[in-house]
Amino acid sequence: MTDGQDSSAPALPGARRLAAGAGAGAVATLAMSAVMLTTVLTGASPMPKPVPAALVAHTLGPLPEPALMALAALTHLAYGAIAGAILAGLLRRVTLGKALGYGAGLWALMGLAWLPYVGWGAFGTAITVKIAAATLLLHLIYGAILGLLLDRKPATERAPATQ
């Protein structure tokens, strides 16, 4: 390598924490997306379409349905992974409670920025107030799974393994 660094050196603890956060964020996004898609496809959701699909369609214009859904899935997964990495990078210790609060914060961001951007109004109220509750539930699912995956005690607090 030309920068003088040993490529066999272990990753920095911060880099491992960011990677763990990104992985947990991706898993949490997959879980919330599964619930969102199931409710939209069965008609149980108050949303006319999944929020990521609405964002991609509004931003890029008309696309063939397979391309729209693929881009929506990829951007949502990337957004969730980046959000997980940010949480893991910001907090020395992630707990379930903190992650639930973080999920609620992401919901507020979506409700105040992204939903008005697509024309649904704040928290989707231009369509129906039920969107606010539905999207909050989805973001709490994200936060719960993120918290469960990242809420690990440091090695110094773990009990020694028994044989």
Summary of the structure (lengths in Angstrom):
residues: 163
radius of gyration: 18.5
end to end distance: 43.2
largest distance: 60.5
contacts: 483
relative contact order: 0.16
helix: 71%
strand: 0%
